């Protein structure tokens, strides 16, 4: 089914892609992880936890960067064939420019499928894990910053720490007042306590203390002394931590559900635009494949190889940016979604027709 020329060109494309893409993705990881490096330096999180956090970001990063990686790798691979005169040999032996374009288009379609998978399945699930892990890190780091001999404001609560040695705390005072209606104020004091991290929960093991509950409606004070008490303070930190409500954290089915039933028009527009943008971004690889074919396979002057390679990469980046701009505009006006599909289809058709005319 696949000719020797097809397999040879396809192999060059695949190898170049897997050389180029890890470098670009790694650079993107570094750029996105800078804000978390300080937590490692301060001992807030371990290196293993940091790597898990960054890996959870990778599907979303790959969904955006892979079309650019494909463009760069295709330009490098085809320019290499052109520089080594291999492309000239292919065309001189009776192979048509279209037969050289086919493996590029085929690999572009494979990358388009991979991008669609990353954006529609991989990224939403990874972002959910990212939020869970980030919440755990946030609560753990927050307890590390409870200062001794000072009142620490944590969400709706105040925690006073007399002295502290890692997770061992002496002379602790906890005041908690929820913003909910009919809430009961809690005041807890203890001579000695210890902080315990249990999964995503933060518990305080208190010894030799007193607990008071004050009902705001009835002005009733209930007092309890205890020898040992385990108190969950997870909610204190969660009240000051806001989970992300970005639509990119939603699966495709969740986006459609929200787009149909949300009472807010802006939310419906964002969800519907995000749903279609995850599909549209994959077409960038196919557009880039045609651009590479036009500039590097059907080049008029072989001596212009390096200039055509630069032009191919530049036009590919411009098309990718324009596509992302159109997708962003669709969040404000969902009528542009149909326009985006039409525009992408016409661009692909135009580039193919232009390629066919130029090769003759």
Backbone torsions as a table, in degrees:
resi	resn	phi	psi	omega
1	UNK	NA	-45.2	-179.0
2	UNK	-100.1	129.1	-179.3
3	UNK	-74.6	169.2	178.2
4	UNK	-62.3	-41.6	179.4
5	UNK	-61.8	-42.3	179.1
6	UNK	-60.7	-49.1	-177.4
7	UNK	-63.8	-37.6	-178.5
8	UNK	-66.6	-48.5	-179.5
9	UNK	-66.7	-41.4	-179.7
10	UNK	-62.6	-41.1	178.5
11	UNK	-62.4	-42.7	178.3
12	UNK	-61.2	-40.8	179.9
13	UNK	-64.5	-45.7	-177.8
14	UNK	-65.3	-46.7	-179.3
15	UNK	-61.2	-44.9	-179.6
16	UNK	-64.0	-38.8	179.5
17	UNK	-62.3	-44.3	-177.5
18	UNK	-77.6	-6.0	170.7
19	UNK	-90.9	-41.2	-175.2
20	UNK	-78.1	-45.3	-172.5
21	UNK	-61.6	-41.9	178.5
22	UNK	-60.4	-34.9	-179.7
23	UNK	-66.1	-47.2	-178.2
24	UNK	-67.8	-42.6	179.2
25	UNK	-63.8	-39.9	179.1
26	UNK	-63.0	-41.1	177.8
27	UNK	-63.1	-38.9	177.4
28	UNK	-65.6	-40.2	176.8
29	UNK	-58.7	-45.9	-179.2
30	UNK	-60.3	-43.9	-178.8
31	UNK	-63.0	-37.9	-176.6
32	UNK	-83.1	-18.8	-175.1
33	UNK	-98.2	0.2	-178.0
34	UNK	-58.6	-39.2	-176.1
35	UNK	-69.9	-15.2	179.1
36	UNK	-98.2	-10.9	-178.2
37	UNK	-64.3	-33.9	178.4
38	UNK	-60.7	-32.0	179.0
39	UNK	-67.2	-34.8	177.4
40	UNK	-68.4	-44.1	-178.2
41	UNK	-61.8	-35.2	-178.9
42	UNK	-85.7	-2.3	-179.2
43	UNK	80.9	11.9	-178.3
44	UNK	-68.4	-38.8	178.3
45	UNK	-135.6	157.0	179.3
46	UNK	-83.6	165.8	178.2
47	UNK	-64.0	-36.1	179.0
48	UNK	-62.7	-44.8	178.4
49	UNK	-64.2	-38.6	178.1
50	UNK	-61.6	-43.8	180.0
51	UNK	-65.7	-38.2	176.8
52	UNK	-62.2	-41.0	-179.7
53	UNK	-62.4	-43.9	-178.6
54	UNK	-70.3	-36.7	179.5
55	UNK	-65.4	-30.3	178.0
56	UNK	-67.8	-22.6	179.2
57	UNK	-83.1	-22.8	-168.8
58	UNK	-57.6	-41.9	-179.8
59	UNK	-60.0	-40.5	178.4
60	UNK	-67.0	-38.1	177.5
61	UNK	-65.7	-44.5	-178.6
62	UNK	-63.5	-36.3	-180.0
63	UNK	-62.4	-26.5	179.0
64	UNK	-92.3	-36.7	-171.2
65	UNK	-88.2	-28.8	-175.6
66	UNK	-55.6	-40.4	176.2
67	UNK	-60.2	-36.4	177.3
68	UNK	-70.1	-39.7	176.7
69	UNK	-61.8	-41.6	178.0
70	UNK	-62.8	-44.1	-180.0
71	UNK	-59.6	-49.9	-177.9
72	UNK	-64.1	-43.7	-179.0
73	UNK	-67.0	-36.5	178.4
74	UNK	-67.5	-41.2	178.0
75	UNK	-62.2	-44.9	-179.3
76	UNK	-64.5	-44.0	-177.0
77	UNK	-66.0	-48.4	-177.4
78	UNK	-71.4	-35.6	176.2
79	UNK	-65.4	-34.9	175.9
80	UNK	-64.5	-41.2	176.7
81	UNK	-63.7	-38.4	-179.5
82	UNK	-69.7	-41.5	-178.9
83	UNK	-65.9	-35.6	-179.8
84	UNK	-85.7	7.8	179.7
85	UNK	66.0	9.4	179.8
86	UNK	-69.3	-36.0	178.6
87	UNK	-64.9	-39.0	177.6
88	UNK	-63.1	-40.3	178.8
89	UNK	-63.8	-43.1	178.9
90	UNK	-59.1	-48.5	-177.0
91	UNK	-70.6	-32.2	-179.9
92	UNK	-75.2	-22.8	-178.4
93	UNK	-85.1	7.7	177.3
94	UNK	104.8	-4.3	177.6
95	UNK	-74.0	136.7	178.8
96	UNK	-85.1	155.7	175.6
97	UNK	-55.8	-30.8	179.5
98	UNK	-65.5	-36.5	179.3
99	UNK	-66.9	-27.3	175.6
100	UNK	-78.3	-33.0	179.9
101	UNK	-71.7	-30.3	-175.1
102	UNK	-55.7	-49.7	178.7
103	UNK	-62.9	-31.0	177.3
104	UNK	-67.6	-44.3	178.0
105	UNK	-64.6	-40.3	-179.9
106	UNK	-62.3	-45.8	178.4
107	UNK	-67.6	-34.2	176.1
108	UNK	-63.5	-39.0	177.3
109	UNK	-67.0	-37.3	176.6
110	UNK	-62.4	-44.1	178.3
111	UNK	-65.5	-37.1	178.0
112	UNK	-61.7	-41.5	177.0
113	UNK	-65.0	-39.9	178.4
114	UNK	-64.9	-41.4	178.8
115	UNK	-63.9	-42.4	178.2
116	UNK	-61.2	-42.4	178.5
117	UNK	-62.8	-45.4	180.0
118	UNK	-61.1	-42.8	-174.4
119	UNK	-77.3	-35.7	-173.9
120	UNK	-93.3	-28.1	-176.4
121	UNK	-120.4	-53.4	-174.6
122	UNK	-64.6	-53.6	-174.3
123	UNK	-62.6	-47.7	-179.1
124	UNK	-59.0	-44.2	-179.7
125	UNK	-68.5	-37.0	179.1
126	UNK	-67.2	-38.8	179.0
127	UNK	-65.9	-33.7	176.6
128	UNK	-64.6	-42.3	176.5
129	UNK	-65.7	-36.4	178.5
130	UNK	-61.8	-42.9	-179.9
131	UNK	-65.1	-42.0	178.9
132	UNK	-62.8	-45.0	-179.7
133	UNK	-66.9	-40.1	-179.6
134	UNK	-66.2	-36.8	177.5
135	UNK	-64.3	-41.1	178.6
136	UNK	-63.5	-44.0	179.2
137	UNK	-63.1	-41.5	-177.4
138	UNK	-60.8	-45.9	-179.0
139	UNK	-67.5	-39.7	179.6
140	UNK	-65.5	-44.0	-179.9
141	UNK	-67.1	-36.6	-179.2
142	UNK	-62.4	-40.4	178.9
143	UNK	-66.6	-30.6	178.2
144	UNK	-66.8	-23.5	-177.5
145	UNK	-98.5	12.5	172.8
146	UNK	-71.2	114.2	-173.7
147	UNK	-87.5	143.2	177.8
148	UNK	-77.3	149.9	178.4
149	UNK	57.7	39.4	177.0
150	UNK	-156.9	156.9	176.7
151	UNK	-88.4	120.5	-177.8
152	UNK	-102.7	119.1	178.2
153	UNK	-84.4	117.1	-178.4
154	UNK	-127.6	102.7	-177.9
155	UNK	62.1	-122.5	179.2
156	UNK	-92.7	8.6	-171.6
157	UNK	-121.8	164.3	175.9
158	UNK	-126.8	130.6	178.5
159	UNK	-123.9	122.5	175.7
160	UNK	-104.7	133.1	179.5
161	UNK	-120.2	122.2	179.3
162	UNK	-72.9	-57.1	176.5
163	UNK	-145.8	157.5	-174.4
164	UNK	-148.2	138.4	172.9
165	UNK	-130.4	93.7	-174.4
166	UNK	59.4	-113.1	-177.7
167	UNK	-96.1	2.4	177.0
168	UNK	-95.6	123.9	-173.9
169	UNK	-125.5	134.7	176.7
170	UNK	-112.3	145.2	178.2
171	UNK	53.6	70.5	-178.5
172	UNK	-102.5	143.5	177.1
173	UNK	-130.4	126.0	-178.7
174	UNK	-123.3	125.3	175.5
175	UNK	-122.6	123.0	-178.2
176	UNK	-131.5	126.9	176.5
177	UNK	-134.6	109.2	-179.8
178	UNK	-73.8	150.1	178.5
179	UNK	-79.3	-6.4	-178.7
180	UNK	-70.3	153.3	177.0
181	UNK	-66.8	150.0	180.0
182	UNK	58.9	26.6	179.9
183	UNK	-76.3	153.4	179.8
184	UNK	-109.6	129.7	178.1
185	UNK	-75.4	138.0	177.8
186	UNK	-117.3	129.6	173.8
187	UNK	-126.2	120.4	-177.0
188	UNK	-126.4	132.1	175.0
189	UNK	-129.2	146.6	179.1
190	UNK	-155.4	149.1	179.0
191	UNK	-74.6	-38.1	-178.5
192	UNK	-137.8	143.0	178.0
193	UNK	-154.8	165.8	177.5
194	UNK	-141.1	142.0	179.2
195	UNK	-88.3	132.4	-178.0
196	UNK	-125.7	126.1	175.6
197	UNK	-97.6	114.1	-179.9
198	UNK	-121.0	98.3	-175.0
199	UNK	64.5	-123.0	177.0
200	UNK	-94.3	5.4	-177.6
201	UNK	-102.1	150.1	175.6
202	UNK	-118.6	118.4	-178.4
203	UNK	-113.1	151.0	174.2
204	UNK	-117.2	119.6	175.8
205	UNK	-92.4	107.5	-174.2
206	UNK	-103.1	140.4	178.6
207	UNK	-125.6	138.9	175.6
208	UNK	53.9	68.2	-176.7
209	UNK	-139.7	-170.6	-177.9
210	UNK	-139.5	140.3	179.1
211	UNK	-126.5	131.2	177.1
212	UNK	-120.7	135.0	175.0
213	UNK	-118.1	126.7	-176.4
214	UNK	-118.4	116.6	177.0
215	UNK	-83.0	116.2	-176.1
216	UNK	-66.0	-29.7	-176.7
217	UNK	-77.5	-42.4	-174.8
218	UNK	-102.0	-4.2	-177.7
219	UNK	54.0	39.3	179.1
220	UNK	-100.4	130.6	179.9
221	UNK	-109.8	123.2	176.6
222	UNK	-111.1	129.3	-176.4
223	UNK	-118.1	137.6	179.4
224	UNK	-138.7	126.2	172.7
225	UNK	-99.4	149.2	-175.8
226	UNK	-146.2	155.5	173.2
227	UNK	-90.3	-33.9	-179.9
228	UNK	-150.0	134.0	-179.2
229	UNK	-147.9	133.9	175.4
230	UNK	-105.2	120.5	-175.2
231	UNK	-121.8	129.8	-178.5
232	UNK	-88.3	117.7	179.8
233	UNK	-110.3	15.3	-179.5
234	UNK	-57.2	-40.8	-176.6
235	UNK	-63.2	-26.6	178.7
236	UNK	-60.4	-44.6	-176.3
237	UNK	-79.2	-35.1	-179.9
238	UNK	-66.7	-29.6	179.5
239	UNK	-68.5	-22.3	177.9
240	UNK	-100.2	1.9	179.4
241	UNK	-112.6	123.2	-178.3
242	UNK	-103.4	121.2	176.6
243	UNK	-70.9	149.6	-178.9
244	UNK	-69.3	136.7	177.6
245	UNK	-109.3	17.4	-178.1
246	UNK	-65.8	143.8	-176.5
247	UNK	-70.2	-18.9	-179.8
248	UNK	-67.6	-13.7	178.2
249	UNK	-86.0	-2.7	-177.8
250	UNK	-95.7	146.8	174.2
251	UNK	-76.4	169.9	-179.2
252	UNK	-60.8	-43.1	-179.8
253	UNK	-65.8	-37.6	178.0
254	UNK	-66.7	-37.8	178.4
255	UNK	-62.4	-44.4	179.2
256	UNK	-64.7	-40.4	-179.8
257	UNK	-61.7	-45.3	179.4
258	UNK	-67.4	-40.2	-179.3
259	UNK	-62.9	-27.4	-178.9
260	UNK	-87.6	-32.7	-168.9
261	UNK	-117.7	-7.5	-178.5
262	UNK	-69.1	135.8	179.5
263	UNK	-74.9	-17.5	-177.8
264	UNK	-92.2	126.1	-177.4
265	UNK	-64.2	-40.8	-178.0
266	UNK	-63.6	-39.4	178.6
267	UNK	-65.4	-41.8	178.6
268	UNK	-61.8	-43.2	179.9
269	UNK	-63.5	-44.3	-179.0
270	UNK	-63.6	-41.9	-178.7
271	UNK	-67.4	-42.3	-179.9
272	UNK	-67.8	-39.8	178.6
273	UNK	-66.4	-41.2	178.5
274	UNK	-63.9	-40.1	179.4
275	UNK	-56.8	-47.5	-176.8
276	UNK	-80.7	-28.9	-179.7
277	UNK	-65.9	-32.2	177.5
278	UNK	-64.1	-28.2	178.1
279	UNK	-85.6	-42.6	-176.3
280	UNK	-64.0	-36.7	-175.8
281	UNK	-62.2	-24.9	-179.3
282	UNK	-68.6	-25.3	-179.5
283	UNK	-69.7	-14.0	179.6
284	UNK	-60.1	-36.2	-179.9
285	UNK	-65.5	-39.4	179.7
286	UNK	-68.1	-41.5	177.0
287	UNK	-61.6	-43.3	179.8
288	UNK	-64.4	-35.5	178.4
289	UNK	-62.4	-42.2	178.9
290	UNK	-68.6	-37.0	178.3
291	UNK	-64.4	-43.1	177.2
292	UNK	-61.4	-40.8	178.9
293	UNK	-63.2	-41.8	-178.5
294	UNK	-65.6	-44.1	-173.7
295	UNK	-85.3	-30.8	-172.3
296	UNK	-111.5	-22.8	178.4
297	UNK	-93.1	-41.2	-177.6
298	UNK	-102.7	31.4	-179.7
299	UNK	-64.7	138.7	-177.1
300	UNK	-76.7	-37.0	-177.5
301	UNK	-121.9	117.2	-177.1
302	UNK	-63.7	-25.8	-179.1
303	UNK	-71.8	-14.4	-178.5
304	UNK	-90.5	18.2	-174.5
305	UNK	-52.6	-50.8	-177.5
306	UNK	-65.4	-40.2	179.1
307	UNK	-66.4	-40.6	178.7
308	UNK	-66.6	-34.1	177.6
309	UNK	-64.5	-42.5	178.1
310	UNK	-65.0	-42.0	178.6
311	UNK	-64.1	-42.0	179.6
312	UNK	-60.7	-45.5	179.5
313	UNK	-65.6	-40.7	-179.1
314	UNK	-64.6	-46.9	-179.9
315	UNK	-66.0	-34.9	177.6
316	UNK	-64.4	-43.3	178.1
317	UNK	-64.5	-41.7	179.2
318	UNK	-61.8	-43.9	179.2
319	UNK	-64.0	-38.4	179.6
320	UNK	-65.7	-42.9	179.2
321	UNK	-65.8	-43.0	179.3
322	UNK	-61.4	-39.4	178.9
323	UNK	-64.1	-41.2	179.2
324	UNK	-68.0	-35.7	177.0
325	UNK	-63.6	-44.1	178.6
326	UNK	-61.5	-39.3	179.4
327	UNK	-66.6	-37.9	178.2
328	UNK	-67.5	-37.0	177.9
329	UNK	-65.3	-28.5	-179.2
330	UNK	-67.7	-20.4	177.6
331	UNK	-69.1	-23.6	179.1
332	UNK	-92.0	-26.7	-179.8
333	UNK	-144.7	104.0	-176.5
334	UNK	-66.0	-15.1	177.0
335	UNK	-65.4	-20.5	179.4
336	UNK	-74.6	-12.5	-179.6
337	UNK	-62.1	-46.7	177.9
338	UNK	-64.0	-39.5	177.7
339	UNK	-61.5	-40.1	-179.6
340	UNK	-62.8	-45.5	178.2
341	UNK	-61.4	-42.6	179.6
342	UNK	-64.9	-43.9	-179.0
343	UNK	-63.6	-43.4	179.5
344	UNK	-63.8	-43.0	179.1
345	UNK	-62.5	-42.5	-179.9
346	UNK	-67.9	-36.8	178.1
347	UNK	-64.4	-44.1	178.5
348	UNK	-62.2	-43.8	179.1
349	UNK	-64.0	-44.0	-179.9
350	UNK	-62.0	-45.0	-179.5
351	UNK	-64.0	-38.7	179.1
352	UNK	-66.3	-45.1	178.6
353	UNK	-62.6	-41.2	178.9
354	UNK	-63.5	-38.4	177.3
355	UNK	-63.6	-44.8	-179.0
356	UNK	-63.3	-42.0	-179.9
357	UNK	-69.1	-37.4	-176.9
358	UNK	-72.7	-32.5	-178.3
359	UNK	-71.5	-17.0	177.5
360	UNK	-91.7	NA	NA
